[in-house]
């Protein structure tokens, strides 16, 4: 789970920089607080998914369900 959060945090930071946005600008455009953007980019593991989607929508993206092979998950337990 932590690995996925790190991927999201790195992705958001990369997309923000590609769009030449500061953290305060991203927060304002997404309608979230600056602290939320900072927590998101630092990989905090207790973030609201609706707010993460508010940020991702600025880049034409959103969180979603990804299908995984159940057998692979069970065998790694």
N, C-alpha and C positions, 0 to 999 in steps of 0.2 A: 504493500500500500504506500509506504513512504517513497518508494521508487517512482510511482506514478505521480505523486505530489511534486517530487523534484522535477519530473519531466514537464509538468504543467507550469511550475514556477519558472523554469528556464525558458519554456516556450513563450510565456507572456512577456518576460523581460526582453527576449529577442525580438518579438513582434513590436513591442513598444519602441525599442531603439530603431528598428527598421522604419518605423513611422515617425521618427524624430520627435517623440513625445517624452516629456518629463513625467515623473510619477504624479505630481499634482495635476498636470494636464490630463493624464489618463483617468485619474480619479474623477475629475470634473466631467469629462466627456462620457464616462461610463455611469455616472450617477452614484458612485460609491465613495467612501471616505478614503483619504490618503493613507490612513493606517491600514485599511483593508488591502490596498495595493501593495504596501510594503510587506504586510504579512503574506500575501499571495506570492510575491517574488522571493520571499525568504523560505517558502515551502512549509508554512504553518499547516499542521494537519487537522485543524478544526475550523475550516472555512465553510461558509454557506455556499452550496452549489449554485443557487440562484444568482448570488452576487458574482460568483466566478463566471457564470454565463453572461452576466451584464458586461463584464470586461471583455470576454471572448467575442461577443457579438460585434464589437467595434472592428474586429478583424474578420468578420464574416464566418465565425466559428462558434461552436457550442459543445459542451460535454454531452456524451451520450453513452449508451450501452454498447459494449464491444463483445462480440461472441468469442468464447474461448472453448477449446476442446476439453470437455469434462474429464476425459480419461487422463489427460496430461496433468490436470490439476490434482486429481486423486492420487496419481502415482508419485507426485512430489511431496505428499504429506509426510 
